[in-house]
C-alpha cells in the first residue's frame, strides 16, 4: 500500500510540474508599449495608409525578424525611455513622446516619419 501511495504522490507531483512547465509565464497577447503606440499615434492619425501599415506591421513597428529581442531603430529608441514590463499608460505615453522626437540614423525624427504616414522603425541593413 505504501508503494501505491508513493506512486500516486509521484504521479501528482510530476503532473503538477508538467503543468507549471507548459503554462506560459508573463506573456501578454498585446504588449503595453504597442497599446500605447496605437492609442497615441495610430488611432489619432488621419492618414489611412499609416493606419493600414501599422495594423499590418503589428509588433514590427518596433521589431524585425522572428525574435522579439530584435529591435529596429525605433524599438531601440523606445527602450531607452521605458521597459517592456511597464504597464502605466501615462508613463508609456510619456516615453513614446520622448522617443518620437529622437532622430534616426538618417537624421530624421520618428515623429516626422509618422506625420508623413510612414512607419517609424527601420531594421538594420543586412551585411
Long-range contacts (C-beta under 8 A, 24 or more apart in sequence): 31-59, 31-84, 32-84, 32-86, 32-87, 32-89, 32-92, 33-62, 33-78, 33-82, 33-84, 33-86, 33-92, 33-95, 33-96, 34-58, 34-59, 34-61, 34-62, 35-89, 35-92, 36-89, 36-92, 36-93, 36-95, 36-96, 37-61, 37-62, 37-96, 39-89, 39-93, 40-93, 40-96, 40-97, 41-96, 41-100, 41-114, 45-114, 45-117, 47-117, 49-117, 50-114, 50-117, 50-118, 50-119, 53-117, 53-118, 53-119, 54-119, 57-119, 60-121, 61-119, 61-120, 61-121, 62-121, 63-121, 64-121, 64-123, 64-124, 65-123, 70-123, 72-121, 72-122, 72-123, 72-124, 73-104, 73-105, 73-121, 73-122, 73-124, 74-99, 74-104, 74-110, 74-119, 74-120, 74-121, 74-122, 75-121, 77-102, 77-104, 77-110
